[in-house]
Amino acid sequence: MHGIYFDVNEGDERGRFDLGIPGALRDIDAVRSELTDGMHVILYDNEEVEVEAVIEFDQEYGRWMASPLWNTIKRSYE
């Protein structure tokens, strides 16, 4: 499963996270040809949090968005 950086402050009203930020774009660029709507990825935030998520390409905003599966969250400080 591919890892993609996310920022917990970049959420939207639907509970998705915007992957159009610099760290996420770096990770996406490395695997862009493999990404598909509905694909599961691992979101990570400064190596403290990891959570599985489902990605979708948002046509309105022209970028990938991720919906975390919060029951899969892992925290490095637990």
QUIRA-V224639 format. One record per residue. N is the residue number from 1. RES is the residue in one letter. SS is DSSP state (2 for helix, 1 for strand, 0 for the rest). PSI is psi in radians with two decimals (999 if undefined). OMEGA is omega in radians with two decimals (NA if undefined). Layout:
# QUIRA-V224639
n,res,ss,psi,omega
N,RES,SS,PSI,OMEGA
N,RES,SS,PSI,OMEGA
This chain:
# QUIRA-V224639
n,res,ss,psi,omega
1,M,0,2.37,-3.11
2,H,0,2.51,3.07
3,G,1,2.35,3.12
4,I,1,2.28,3.11
5,Y,1,2.50,3.01
6,F,0,2.79,3.12
7,D,0,2.13,-3.10
8,V,0,-0.26,3.12
9,N,0,0.00,-3.08
10,E,0,0.59,3.12
11,G,1,2.79,3.08
12,D,0,-3.14,-3.09
13,E,0,-0.27,3.13
14,R,0,0.07,3.14
15,G,0,0.20,3.12
16,R,1,2.79,3.08
17,F,1,2.38,-3.12
18,D,1,2.13,3.12
19,L,0,0.37,3.10
20,G,0,0.37,3.14
21,I,0,2.76,-3.01
22,P,2,-0.86,-3.12
23,G,2,-0.72,3.13
24,A,2,-0.72,-3.14
25,L,2,-0.63,3.09
26,R,2,-0.82,-3.14
27,D,2,-0.70,3.14
28,I,2,-0.73,-3.13
29,D,2,-0.59,-3.11
30,A,2,-0.39,-3.06
31,V,2,0.27,-3.03
32,R,2,-0.75,-3.08
33,S,2,-0.28,-3.11
34,E,2,-0.24,-3.04
35,L,0,2.41,3.10
36,T,0,2.68,3.05
37,D,0,2.37,3.12
38,G,0,-0.07,-3.14
39,M,0,2.50,3.07
40,H,1,2.38,3.10
41,V,1,2.99,3.01
42,I,1,2.12,3.03
43,L,1,2.44,3.07
44,Y,1,2.62,-3.10
45,D,1,1.81,3.10
46,N,0,0.51,3.09
47,E,0,0.31,3.07
48,E,0,-0.51,-3.09
49,V,1,2.39,2.97
50,E,1,2.42,3.11
51,V,1,2.41,3.06
52,E,1,2.55,-3.12
53,A,1,2.79,3.05
54,V,1,2.28,-3.12
55,I,1,2.70,3.04
56,E,1,2.57,3.08
57,F,1,2.10,-3.13
58,D,1,1.89,-3.11
59,Q,0,-0.63,-3.12
60,E,0,-0.76,-3.11
61,Y,0,-0.20,3.11
62,G,0,0.63,3.14
63,R,1,2.88,3.11
64,W,1,2.49,3.07
65,M,1,2.67,-3.12
66,A,1,2.34,3.07
67,S,1,1.88,-3.11
68,P,1,2.58,3.00
69,L,0,1.52,-2.95
70,W,2,-0.38,3.11
71,N,2,-0.09,3.13
72,T,2,0.11,-3.03
73,I,0,2.44,3.07
74,K,1,2.27,3.11
75,R,1,2.34,-3.09
76,S,0,-0.33,-3.09
77,Y,0,0.09,3.11
78,E,0,999,NA
